[in-house]
Amino acid sequence: MILLVALAHANGLTSHVTISEWAIPHLPEGELSDILGDPALWPWLQNGTQFPDGGYPLGEAYAETAHWEPFQDRYLAWIAATYAGDYRSLEARQHIAFLFGMSSHGMGDQVFDSLYMQRAYQFDAASDWEGMSMDEATDVALASATGGQETLDPVVPTDVIVPLMADAGVEVSASTLESGQLLTALAISYVREAGKDPVKVAEYVDAYPWAATHMMGRETPGAPEWEAAVVARYWQSRWALLNGESSSVEPILFSFPQDGGYGLPTDHTSVESRLTVVFSRGLVPEVLVPDLFEVVDTEGTAYPLQAPWVFYGAGSHVVHLAPEADWPADTDFVLTVHPGAHFIDGTDSTATVEIEFSSRPPPNSPDEALPDDCGCAGRSGYPGLLAAVLGAIGVGLRRRD
């Protein structure tokens, strides 16, 4: 029996693939929607979504590298140079689908970890975090609710990925990439079948009673439907870059609360009192000084914030902003994000963005739902689940220019 022991900290693979599937309807009509929504290209989008986790159970460095924008930028640049901006061929579209699957995975992990998992740490504090992977539990719970995902034949464009990884300082063979991709397919199968087993589902729910019961719907920040909206927005920013339209990329993809959001909890010790901003590009944390962000109420009173928390450090898109003291109740606020955020690709944000939010109760609903036309918009691992498999077989924001 093969045993791989590691702690997983992010979406599971079924969740990742579901997020990519659910993100497609959020895209506006156009070439990108045509590409990612083409059923013939779904195997490439799904395999690209699975790809970043394949190296973890093998102990291969390519897994972590594949999650992040610097490597994905290399792939994006290769596509742009190879096809010279003409993406009508099947081959070009296959590469785009695979790359955008990887982008979905990386952004999904950051959103899930920073919003959903942070809440789970608080609301499932009594769970055995060392003994069972939360991503495995939530993955099975999602599969139980949705039926899981289809197991597809593994696809990896190794002729492109291997040299790009070498350029990034990671040596990996084509056979290793193919082995890792096979493991991701087995994980998809395991979760789909586990989701059909009431006994297994109950075990996972008992292990994480909050996290395993909040994966569906739009009420919980960071849950898959939220992630899908953020991923769709991220895809649009990546599509603009692929087409040389960097000036059209907004600096911020998503915020929590959303612009115009109500009901922010006032207790500054609660995870839910934080403000969260998701930038469109990976950040250089050292320049995110506190005065980049400013919160005032409608009377002009300023509210001090703790030092910004760039969630995963260099290259992360997610910034948490916690108040130094409780927010006052029944108060309206404006978060201003000033220009000057420095991105790892060497560019800087140049727009001022304002986000209105309130600690007042929502006027119509106790829950802040994700709007259908959301203008809002990580690392992961799957070794715990893959160990089981192997063992078994042997936001809309306002911009001021």
Secondary structure, DSSP 8 states (H G I E B T S, - for coil): ---------S--HHHHHHHHHHHGGGS-SSHHHHHHT-GGGHHHHHHHHHGGGTTTTTT-THHHHHTSHHHHHHHHHHHHHHHTT---SHHHHHHHHHHHHHHHHHHHHHHIIIIIIHHHHHHTTTS-TTTS-HHHHHHHHHHHHH-----------HHHHHHHHHHTT----HHHHHHHHHHHHHHHHHHHHHTT-HHHHHHHHHHSTTGGGSSSSSSSTTSHHHHHHHHHHHHHHHHHHHTT-GGG--SEEEEES-TTB------TTSGGG-EEEEESS-B-GGG--GGGEEEEETT--B--B---EETTSTT--EEEE-BSS---SS-EEEEEE-S--BBTTS-B---EEEEEEESS--SS-SS----TT---------HHHHHHHHHHH----EEE-
